[in-house]
Amino acid sequence: MSQDNPQHETNQSKNLPIFQNIKHPTFSVRTEEEAYEITMSLSNKLTYAFENFSAHYNSSDKTVVYEATKTQQNTYRLLLPLAELLAPVSESAMNETIRFYFTLSWKVDEERFEQDFPLALSLFDQFDAFGLSQTIYRKQVFIPYFTETDEVFSIALNIPVPSSQYFAHHELDIIKLAKTEFAVTGKLALKAFTLNQVGVVLVGKRSGKEYPFSTNHTLEKQEKSTHLNHYQYSFSLNMQTFVRKLLVEKFDDEDFDLYLELYLNGLYSPVSIPLTTQGVTLPKNIYKDLAISYGRTTFIWALKLQGSQQALSFAFTKYKKDIYAYYKEIAPLSLVKSPINQKKNIWVIGEKPMQAKNNGWAFFCYLRENHPDQAVYYVLDIHSPDYEKAYAYDAEHLIEFKSKAYIDTLLAAQVLLFTDSPYDLYPSRSPMQLDFIRAKKVLLQKNVLGLEDVSETLGYSTKNFRTDLVLASSKIEERYLQQTLGYPENSIRLTGLARFDALLSKSSSLEIASNVVICPQEFPIGKYGQKELIGETAVALLTLVQQSEFMDFVDRHYLTPVIALPDAMKDFTGKFQQLNCEVVLQSQMDTLDLLKSSRIFITDQHPLAFDASFIGIPVLFYQPELPFKKNTESAFLRQAYLNELPGEIATSQNSLLYLMQQLAEQDFKQSRKNRQKADALLYYPDTHSSERIFKAVTELL
């Protein structure tokens, strides 16, 4: 091993065009005992000299050069001990990604040129991965992979590698539903690595439970030019058998996402990718409820399609058998009764069936207190942690999800007001069964839009989402709804959100705030591509709060770090508590109490940042650079809100700590500039948002 080379690329500006279309014969990597062996055969079409191999450490931006052994004409071998690969890595930061390069030199008119080339699949005719594997050395985990865009051979040190680094594409060919048998056939292509076995796993979004199933697979072809290995697989699931399992395990309602689990030769852990239906023609019978009954219980299976790729998800909803039979009996009659029902002017409000704490609940309370004659009902599951509170508030206008009263009221409703998706409140919780729900639909929203990309879930042209009216809190958000989400102007009303009435009331003025609140964005549990990001984000926040500078800051200013974790991160609760942080779960927290206690509000892109800024709390957007995180969040924030964000963006611990110190020097007061930005994001800084929503809905009807 030579000394560190501070210049990773040498004479890069002298790159001559003679190399642009040259492909070399072969390249192989294998794992030897406590070492990686790299062998490369170079083309003899041009005259040049091989100089060395090199490894670039991305986090430290350090390059180490290695001498190679010439084994035969134009063939070079590097045996790189894992101890040498570890040597440049600091013991305090053992998470690293390492890319490999080789250097060639040549002469033109006696002038010498030298250039580094990536050890990329695209530069070689053949690649041999036989013997390449993940390995552990001195308790450090080495995972080989090829980068997603330029296919450079790399090693991740103690960092989970996203599935997207290993597969090139995947598609479903056939989807069938015959009685209670669900079957799919699909194709996938892997990049350089070969497949050992493939399975399908169902992952519960609420429970997190995983149910694996075996599949059959065959190798169809291997493309030498692209280094892709093409496979076909088939899978079937007997719904009746699976429902029996849910009954035995005493499941209530649950959504299951479907993933392929690919076990690649050389890797310890499987690679997971979603089963997506994009480009597939779905059979007509798959859009209907499938009812499976045992004893007095009926489970309703319904299909959900998620996101732009239309990923498969199953919704299982548990009913008492007689109640579901009642629904199937009266639902067709509701079409006949529709003109009569419209005269009843029934409003149905809900969030998700297990929740009553956001804008839906706030608007329901407003209506009961200010328009008691309005026929309005709130939908809530009897098992919800909020049910006792809601029952005590107004039992008469609370309808239990999946009860006969719920079915009667929903089918008779003139308007359905919701915060997430209207089908969360449907009998099957699926967007496919729309025929009998004739109510107008109003999106009350969970939060101010714009900090998160919701174009795939709430966009106007999204296949499985429909609304007749959507609310905005500012001209800026109104512009976002039109230009980014595609809503026509006549379907948008500038009202503010229902919870703003309590947020902005004088009785909710700030107490003596003493917390540094860290509130990362919500992550859907089990969502493809999120698992690694969830872990990386949690580790980044753990690293922050255990920094001596951070601990000194909170001690010096008598502050308490409070971590508001999304459910997807709840497994990290103990680790944060060990670092003297208070931990609350976002699904259980009282939003107003959390904000009132905040001296500083730190988030990557949680929409509560807007609420915090509206009541004068300084906001910092912390978006650290993570190894495999696509660098789009900061760009998206700036694109959606240009320079209108009411807070500064920090991309490193040092920059965040610097901004925190600046706030301390200003006595933790919101800057004048950010106050003006916050004001621009709230068109009505008053306590009459619910009143405006009521008028907007009344006009719609």
C-alpha positions in Angstrom: 0.0 0.0 0.0 1.4 3.4 -0.9 0.8 6.7 0.9 -2.5 8.5 0.6 -3.0 10.3 -2.7 -4.8 13.6 -2.1 -5.7 14.0 -5.8 -8.1 11.2 -6.6 -8.1 12.0 -10.3 -4.9 12.9 -12.1 -4.8 15.0 -15.2 -8.5 14.5 -15.5 -8.7 17.5 -17.9 -6.3 15.7 -20.2 -8.7 12.8 -20.8 -8.2 11.9 -24.5 -11.0 10.7 -26.7 -9.1 7.5 -27.8 -10.3 5.8 -24.5 -13.9 6.6 -24.8 -15.2 3.5 -26.5 -12.6 0.9 -25.4 -13.9 -2.1 -23.4 -11.5 -4.4 -21.6 -11.8 -8.2 -21.7 -12.4 -9.4 -18.2 -12.7 -8.2 -14.6 -13.3 -10.4 -11.5 -13.6 -9.9 -7.8 -13.6 -12.7 -5.2 -13.3 -13.0 -1.4 -10.2 -14.7 -0.2 -9.3 -15.4 3.4 -9.4 -12.0 5.1 -8.8 -10.3 1.7 -10.4 -9.2 -1.5 -8.8 -10.3 -4.8 -9.3 -8.1 -7.8 -8.1 -9.3 -11.2 -8.3 -7.4 -14.5 -7.3 -8.0 -18.1 -6.8 -4.9 -20.2 -7.4 -4.4 -23.9 -4.4 -4.6 -26.3 -6.0 -2.3 -28.8 -4.0 0.8 -27.5 -0.6 1.4 -26.1 -0.6 2.4 -22.5 0.8 1.4 -19.2 -1.0 0.1 -16.1 0.0 2.1 -13.0 -2.0 1.0 -10.0 -5.3 0.3 -8.3 -6.9 2.8 -5.9 -9.7 3.0 -3.3 -11.6 6.1 -2.7 -13.2 6.5 0.8 -16.2 8.7 0.2 -16.9 9.9 3.8 -13.4 11.1 4.4 -12.7 12.0 0.8 -9.4 10.1 1.0 -7.8 8.0 -1.8 -5.3 5.2 -1.1 -3.2 3.8 -3.9 -2.3 0.1 -4.2 0.4 -1.6 -6.3 -0.7 -4.6 -8.3 1.0 -7.8 -9.5 1.3 -8.5 -13.2 0.3 -12.1 -13.7 0.5 -12.3 -17.5 0.4 -10.0 -20.5 -2.1 -7.1 -19.8 -3.5 -8.9 -16.7 -3.1 -7.4 -13.2 -4.0 -8.8 -9.8 -4.5 -7.0 -6.4 -4.8 -9.0 -3.2 -6.1 -6.5 -0.7 -6.1 -7.6 2.9 -9.1 -6.4 4.9 -6.7 -5.0 7.5 -5.3 -2.6 4.9 -8.8 -1.7 3.7 -9.7 -0.8 7.3 -6.5 1.1 8.0 -7.6 4.5 6.6 -10.9 4.4 8.5 -11.1 6.4 11.7 -12.2 4.3 14.7 -14.7 7.0 15.6 -16.4 6.7 12.3 -16.4 3.1 11.1 -19.3 3.6 8.6 -17.9 4.1 5.1 -18.4 3.4 1.4 -15.4 2.7 -0.7 -15.1 2.9 -4.5 -12.4 1.2 -6.6 -10.4 2.6 -9.5 -7.5 1.8 -11.7 -4.9 4.2 -13.3 -3.5 4.1 -16.8 -0.8 6.3 -18.3 0.2 7.0 -21.9 2.4 9.3 -24.0 1.5 11.7 -26.8 4.5 13.4 -28.5 6.7 12.6 -25.5 4.2 14.2 -23.1 3.0 11.8 -20.4 -0.7 11.6 -19.4 -2.3 9.7 -16.6 -5.9 9.1 -15.7 -8.0 7.2 -13.2 -10.8 5.0 -14.4 -13.6 3.5 -12.3 -13.6 -0.3 -11.9 -17.0 -0.3 -13.6 -19.0 -3.0 -15.3 -19.5 -0.9 -18.4 -15.7 -0.9 -19.1 -15.5 -4.7 -19.4 -16.8 -7.3 -21.7 -17.1 -10.0 -18.9 -17.3 -9.9 -15.2 -16.9 -12.9 -12.8 -18.4 -12.7 -9.4 -17.9 -16.3 -8.5 -16.5 -16.3 -4.9 -17.4 -12.7 -4.2 -19.2 -12.5 -0.9 -20.1 -10.4 2.1 -17.6 -10.9 5.0 -17.0 -9.9 8.6 -13.5 -9.0 9.9 -12.8 -7.6 13.4 -16.5 -7.2 13.9 -16.7 -5.0 10.9 -19.1 -5.9 8.1 -17.9 -5.6 4.4 -20.7 -5.7 1.8 -19.8 -5.7 -1.9 -22.0 -3.9 -4.4 -22.1 -1.9 -7.7 -23.2 1.7 -7.6 -26.7 2.3 -9.0 -25.9 4.8 -11.8 -22.3 4.2 -13.0 -21.9 0.5 -11.8 -18.6 1.0 -10.0 -17.4 -1.9 -7.8 -17.7 -0.7 -4.2 -17.7 -1.9 -0.7 -20.0 -0.7 2.1 -18.4 -0.8 5.5 -21.0 -1.3 8.3 -23.7 0.3 6.1 -26.8 -1.6 4.8 -26.9 -1.5 1.0 -30.2 -0.6 -0.5 -31.8 -3.2 -2.8 -31.7 -0.9 -5.8 -27.9 -1.4 -6.0 -28.4 -5.0 -7.0 -31.3 -5.3 -9.4 -31.8 -3.6 -12.7 -35.5 -4.0 -13.3 -38.6 -6.0 -12.3 -42.0 -6.5 -13.8 -45.1 -8.6 -13.3 -46.3 -10.5 -16.3 -49.5 -12.1 -15.0 -51.8 -11.5 -12.0 -54.7 -14.0 -11.4 -57.4 -14.5 -8.8 -59.2 -17.8 -9.2 -61.8 -18.2 -6.3 -59.5 -17.8 -3.3 -56.1 -18.5 -5.1 -54.0 -15.4 -5.8 -51.2 -16.0 -8.3 -48.5 -13.9 -10.0 -45.7 -14.5 -12.6 -43.0 -12.0 -13.1 -39.5 -11.3 -14.4 -36.5 -9.6 -12.9 -32.9 -8.8 -13.9 -30.0 -8.7 -11.5 -26.8 -6.6 -11.9 -23.7 -8.9 -11.9 -24.8 -11.0 -9.0 -26.6 -14.4 -9.4 -29.7 -15.6 -7.7 -29.7 -18.5 -5.2 -33.4 -18.5 -4.3 -36.4 -16.1 -4.4 -39.4 -15.8 -2.1 -42.4 -13.6 -1.5 -42.9 -12.0 1.9 -46.1 -10.2 3.2 -45.2 -7.5 5.6 -47.9 -6.1 8.0 -47.9 -2.3 8.0 -49.3 -2.0 11.5 -47.8 -5.1 13.2 -44.6 -5.3 11.3 -45.1 -9.1 11.1 -43.6 -10.9 8.1 -45.0 -14.0 6.4 -42.6 -15.6 3.9 -43.7 -17.9 1.1 -41.6 -19.9 -1.4 -41.6 -19.4 -5.1 -40.3 -21.2 -8.2 -37.7 -19.4 -10.4 -35.6 -20.2 -13.5 -32.7 -18.4 -15.1 -33.8 -17.3 -18.6 -30.6 -15.7 -20.0 -27.3 -13.9 -19.1 -26.4 -10.8 -21.1 -22.6 -10.4 -21.3 -22.8 -6.9 -22.8 -24.9 -5.5 -19.8 -23.8 -8.0 -17.1 -27.5 -8.7 -16.4 -28.9 -12.0 -15.3 -32.5 -12.5 -16.2 -34.9 -14.7 -14.2 -38.6 -15.7 -14.2 -40.5 -16.6 -11.1 -44.0 -17.6 -10.1 -45.9 -17.4 -6.8 -49.4 -18.3 -5.5 -51.1 -17.7 -2.2 -54.3 -19.4 -1.0 -56.2 -16.6 0.7 -58.4 -19.0 2.6 -55.4 -20.6 4.3 -53.8 -17.2 5.0 -57.1 -15.9 6.6 -57.2 -19.0 8.8 -53.7 -18.0 10.0 -54.8 -14.5 10.7 -57.8 -15.8 12.8 -55.5 -18.2 14.8 -53.1 -15.3 15.5 -56.1 -13.1 16.5 -55.4 -10.3 13.9 -57.7 -7.4 13.5 -57.5 -5.1 10.5 -54.1 -5.2 8.7 -52.6 -4.1 5.4 -49.9 -6.3 3.9 -47.3 -5.1 1.4 -45.9 -7.7 -0.9 -42.1 -8.0 -1.6 -39.8 -10.3 -3.4 -37.0 -11.5 -1.3 -33.9 -12.2 -3.4 -31.2 -14.3 -1.9 -28.1 -13.6 -3.9 -25.0 -15.7 -4.0 -22.4 -14.1 -1.7 -24.8 -11.9 0.4 -26.0 -12.8 3.9 -29.2 -10.8 3.9 -31.9 -11.0 1.2 -32.5 -8.1 -1.2 -36.2 -6.9 -1.1 -38.1 -5.3 -3.9 -41.8 -4.5 -4.2 -44.3 -6.4 -6.3 -45.5 -3.7 -8.6 -48.3 -3.7 -11.2 -47.1 -0.9 -13.4 -47.9 -1.8 -17.0 -49.9 -4.9 -16.1 -53.5 -5.4 -17.1 -55.4 -6.5 -14.0 -58.3 -8.9 -14.3 -61.7 -7.5 -13.6 -62.5 -9.8 -10.7 -59.5 -8.5 -8.8 -61.3 -5.2 -8.2 -64.0 -6.8 -6.1 -64.2 -7.7 -2.4 -63.2 -11.3 -1.6 -65.1 -12.4 1.6 -63.8 -15.4 3.5 -65.8 -16.5 6.5 -65.0 -18.8 9.4 -67.6 -19.2 12.1 -69.0 -15.8 13.0 -66.1 -13.9 11.5 -65.7 -12.6 7.9 -62.4 -11.3 6.6 -62.6 -9.0 3.6 -59.7 -9.1 1.2 -59.3 -6.1 -1.1 -56.5 -4.9 -3.3 -54.6 -1.6 -2.7 -52.1 -0.2 -5.2 -49.5 2.1 -3.7 -47.5 4.9 -5.4 -46.6 5.6 -8.9 -45.4 2.1 -9.5 -48.8 0.7 -8.3 -47.1 -1.6 -5.8 -49.3 -4.5 -4.5 -50.8 -4.3 -1.0 -53.5 -6.4 0.5 -56.1 -4.9 2.9 -57.7 -7.4 5.3 -60.6 -6.1 7.2 -62.3 -8.1 9.9 -66.1 -8.0 10.3 -68.7 -9.8 12.3 -70.3 -12.1 9.7 -73.8 -10.7 10.1 -72.7 -7.1 9.7 -70.8 -7.7 6.5 -73.8 -9.7 5.2 -76.0 -6.6 6.1 -73.6 -4.3 4.1 -73.8 -6.6 1.0 -77.6 -6.6 1.3 -78.2 -2.9 1.7 -75.4 -1.4 -0.4 -77.2 -1.8 -3.8 -80.3 -0.3 -2.3 -78.4 2.9 -1.3 -78.2 3.8 -5.0 -82.0 3.9 -5.1 -82.3 5.8 -1.9 -79.6 8.3 -2.9 -82.0 11.2 -3.7 -83.7 10.7 -0.3 -80.4 10.5 1.5 -79.1 13.7 0.0 -81.9 15.6 1.7 -80.7 14.4 5.1 -77.4 16.4 4.6 -75.3 13.9 6.6 -71.6 14.7 7.0 -69.2 11.9 7.9 -65.7 12.8 9.2 -62.7 10.7 9.9 -59.0 10.4 9.8 -57.8 6.8 9.9 -60.2 4.4 11.7 -57.8 4.3 14.7 -57.2 8.1 15.1 -59.0 11.1 16.4 -56.4 13.8 17.1 -55.8 15.9 13.9 -57.8 18.2 11.6 -60.7 15.7 11.3 -61.3 15.6 15.0 -60.7 19.4 15.3 -63.3 20.1 12.7 -65.8 17.6 14.2 -65.5 19.4 17.5 -66.0 22.8 15.9 -69.2 21.6 14.2 -70.7 20.0 17.4 -70.0 23.2 19.3 -70.9 25.8 16.7 -73.4 24.0 14.4 -75.2 21.5 16.7 -78.1 21.1 14.3 -75.8 19.8 11.5 -76.0 16.0 11.1 -72.3 15.2 11.5 -70.7 11.9 12.6 -67.2 10.8 13.4 -65.9 7.4 12.4 -63.6 5.6 14.9 -62.6 2.1 15.6 -63.6 0.9 19.1 -60.0 -0.3 19.7 -58.6 3.1 19.0 -56.6 4.7 21.9 -58.7 7.8 21.2 -62.1 6.1 21.5 -62.6 6.8 25.3 -61.9 10.5 24.7 -64.2 10.7 21.7 -67.0 8.7 23.5 -66.9 11.0 26.5 -67.0 14.0 24.2 -70.1 13.1 22.1 -71.2 9.4 22.1 -74.3 10.2 20.2 -72.4 11.4 17.1 -69.6 8.9 17.3 -70.1 5.9 15.0 -68.1 2.7 15.5 -66.1 1.6 12.4 -67.6 -1.6 10.9 -70.9 -1.3 12.8 -74.4 -1.3 11.2 -74.7 2.3 12.2 -71.5 3.1 10.4 -72.6 1.3 7.2 -76.0 3.1 7.2 -74.5 6.5 7.8 -71.7 6.1 5.3 -74.0 5.0 2.5 -76.4 7.9 3.3 -73.7 10.6 3.6 -73.8 13.7 1.4 -70.1 14.5 2.1 -67.1 12.6 3.4 -64.4 14.7 5.1 -61.0 13.0 5.6 -57.4 13.8 6.3 -55.5 11.0 4.5 -57.4 9.0 1.9 -61.2 8.6 1.6 -60.9 4.8 1.2 -59.4 4.6 4.7 -63.0 5.0 5.9 -64.6 2.6 3.3 -65.9 -0.8 4.4 -63.0 -2.6 2.7 -60.4 0.2 3.2 -59.6 -0.1 -0.5 -59.9 2.4 -3.3 -61.2 -0.3 -5.7 -64.7 -0.4 -4.2 -66.2 3.0 -5.1 -69.6 2.2 -6.6 -71.7 2.6 -3.5 -70.0 5.6 -1.9 -71.8 8.6 -3.5 -70.8 11.3 -1.0 -68.8 14.3 -2.1 -65.2 14.1 -0.8 -63.3 16.9 1.0 -59.6 16.6 1.9 -59.1 18.3 5.3 -55.3 17.3 5.1 -53.1 16.1 7.9 -50.6 19.0 7.5 -49.7 21.9 5.3 -48.5 20.5 2.0 -45.1 21.0 0.4 -42.4 19.6 2.8 -43.0 16.1 1.6 -43.5 14.9 -2.0 -47.2 13.7 -2.0 -47.7 13.8 -5.8 -48.0 10.0 -5.9 -50.6 9.8 -3.1 -52.6 13.1 -3.2 -52.0 14.3 -6.8 -55.0 15.3 -8.8 -54.3 12.7 -11.5 -53.4 9.9 -9.2 -55.2 6.8 -10.2 -56.6 5.7 -6.8 -57.3 9.1 -5.2 -60.3 11.4 -5.8 -61.5 14.5 -4.0 -64.0 17.2 -4.8 -62.4 19.9 -2.6 -59.0 20.5 -1.1 -57.9 23.2 1.4 -55.0 25.6 1.4 -53.5 27.7 4.1 -51.7 30.3 1.9 -51.3 31.6 -1.6 -48.0 29.7 -1.7 -49.7 26.4 -0.9 -52.5 27.2 -3.3 -49.8 27.6 -6.0 -48.2 24.3 -5.0 -51.6 22.5 -5.3 -52.1 23.8 -8.8 -48.6 23.7 -10.3 -47.2 20.6 -8.6 -50.2 18.5 -7.7 -52.3 19.5 -10.7 -55.6 20.6 -9.0 -57.9 23.0 -10.9 -58.4 26.4 -9.3 -62.1 25.8 -8.7 -61.4 22.7 -6.4 -59.2 24.7 -4.0 -60.4 26.9 -1.1 -58.1 29.1 1.0 -59.2 28.4 4.5 -56.4 27.3 6.8 -56.4 23.9 8.7 -58.9 23.2 11.4 -56.3 22.6 14.1 -54.9 26.1 13.6 -57.8 27.5 15.6 -56.3 25.9 18.8 -52.7 26.5 17.7 -53.2 30.2 17.3 -55.6 30.9 20.2 -54.3 33.1 23.0 -55.1 30.3 25.5 -52.5 28.2 23.7 -49.7 30.7 24.0 -46.3 29.4 24.6 -45.4 28.2 28.1 -41.8 28.5 29.3 -40.3 26.4 26.6 -37.4 24.2 27.7 -37.0 21.6 24.9 -35.0 21.0 21.8 -37.5 19.0 19.8 -36.1 16.7 17.1 -38.9 15.5 14.8 -37.9 13.3 11.8 -40.4 12.8 9.0 -42.8 9.9 9.0 -41.7 6.7 7.2 -44.3 4.2 6.1 -43.5 0.9 7.8 -42.3 -1.7 5.3 -42.1 0.6 2.4 -39.5 -0.5 -0.2 -36.3 1.5 -0.1 -37.2 3.0 3.4 -35.7 0.3 5.6 -32.1 1.4 5.1 -33.0 5.1 5.1 -34.9 4.7 8.4 -31.8 3.1 10.0 -29.4 5.7 8.5 -31.6 8.6 9.7 -31.8 7.2 13.2 -28.1 6.6 13.4 -27.4 10.2 12.2 -29.7 11.6 15.0 -28.1 9.3 17.6 -24.7 10.5 16.5 -25.9 14.1 16.8 -27.3 13.9 20.3 -24.2 12.1 21.7 -21.8 14.8 20.3 -20.1 16.6 23.2 -20.9 19.9 21.5 -24.6 19.1 21.5 -24.6 17.9 25.1 -22.7 21.0 26.2 -25.2 23.2 24.4 -28.3 21.7 26.0 -26.7 21.7 29.4 -25.5 25.3 29.1 -29.0 26.5 28.2 -30.9 24.2 30.5 -32.7 22.4 27.7 -34.0 18.9 27.4 -33.7 17.0 24.1 -37.0 15.5 23.1 -37.1 13.0 20.2 -40.5 12.6 18.4 -40.1 9.3 16.7 -42.3 8.0 13.9 -43.6 4.5 14.5 -41.1 3.1 11.9 -38.2 4.2 14.3 -39.7 3.0 17.6 -37.1 0.3 17.8 -34.5 3.0 18.5 -36.4 4.3 21.6 -34.1 2.7 24.1 -31.0 4.0 22.4 -32.2 7.6 22.6 -33.3 7.2 26.2 -29.8 5.9 27.1 -28.5 9.2 25.8 -30.8 11.1 28.3 -33.3 12.1 25.6 -37.0 12.1 26.3 -38.8 10.0 23.6 -42.4 10.3 22.4 -44.1 8.5 19.4 -45.6 10.8 16.8 -48.7 8.5 16.6 -49.3 9.1 20.3 -48.1 12.6 21.0 -50.2 15.7 21.6 -49.0 18.0 18.9 -49.9 21.2 20.6 -48.2 20.3 23.8 -45.1 19.3 22.0 -44.9 22.6 20.1 -45.6 24.7 23.2 -42.7 23.1 24.9 -40.2 23.7 22.0 -37.4 26.2 22.2 -36.0 25.0 18.9 -37.7 22.7 16.4 -35.4 20.5 14.4 -36.6 18.3 11.5 -35.5 16.9 8.2 -38.9 17.7 6.5 -41.8 17.0 8.9 -44.7 19.4 8.1 -45.1 20.3 11.7 -42.2 22.7 11.0 -44.8 25.0 9.6 -47.0 24.9 12.7 -43.9 25.6 14.8 -43.0 28.7 12.7 -46.6 30.0 12.9 -46.3 30.4 16.7 -42.8 31.9 16.6 -40.6 28.8 17.3 -37.3 28.8 15.5 -37.1 26.0 13.0 -34.0 24.3 11.6 -34.1 21.7 8.7 -31.4 19.1 9.4 -30.7 17.0 6.3 -27.3 15.2 6.8 -25.7 13.5 3.8 -26.3 9.8 4.2 -24.4 7.1 2.3 -27.3 5.8 0.1 -29.8 8.6 0.5 -30.8 10.0 -2.9 -29.9 13.6 -2.7 -33.3 15.0 -3.5 -34.8 16.2 -0.2 -33.0 19.5 0.0 -33.6 20.0 -3.7 -37.3 19.2 -3.3 -37.6 21.6 -0.4 -36.1 24.4 -2.3 -38.1 23.5 -5.5 -41.4 23.4 -3.6 -41.0 26.5 -1.5 -38.1 28.3 -3.3 -36.7 30.7 -0.7 -39.9 30.7 1.4 -39.0 28.1 4.0 -39.2 29.7 7.5 -35.9 28.2 8.7 -32.4 27.4 7.7 -31.2 24.1 6.1 -28.2 22.4 7.7 -26.5 19.4 5.9 -23.9 18.6 8.6 -23.6 18.4 12.4 -21.2 21.3 12.4 -23.5 23.5 10.4 -26.5 22.5 12.6 -24.6 23.2 15.9 -23.5 26.6 14.5 -27.1 27.5 13.7 -28.2 26.4 17.1 -25.6 28.6 18.7 -26.7 31.5 16.6 -30.3 31.0 17.9 -29.0 30.9 21.5 -27.2 34.3 21.0 -30.6 35.7 19.8 -32.3 34.3 22.9 -34.0 31.6 20.8 -36.2 34.1 19.1 -37.4 33.6 15.5 -35.6 35.9 13.2 -37.4 38.7 11.5 -36.7 37.1 8.1 -38.2 33.8 9.1 -41.2 35.5 10.8 -42.0 37.2 7.5 -41.7 33.9 5.7 -44.0 32.2 8.2 -46.5 35.0 7.8 -46.5 34.4 4.1 -47.3 30.7 4.6 -50.4 31.5 6.7 -53.0 33.7 4.8 -55.3 33.9 7.8 -53.4 34.3 11.1 -56.6 33.9 13.1 -58.8 31.3 14.9 -61.5 31.0 12.2 -60.2 28.3 9.9 -62.9 25.9 10.8 -65.6 28.5 10.1 -64.2 29.0 6.7 -64.0 25.3 6.1 -67.7 25.0 7.0 -68.6 27.7 4.6 -66.6 26.1 1.8 -68.2 22.7 2.3 -71.6 24.2 2.4 -71.0 26.0 -0.9 -69.7 22.7 -2.4 -73.0 21.0 -1.5 
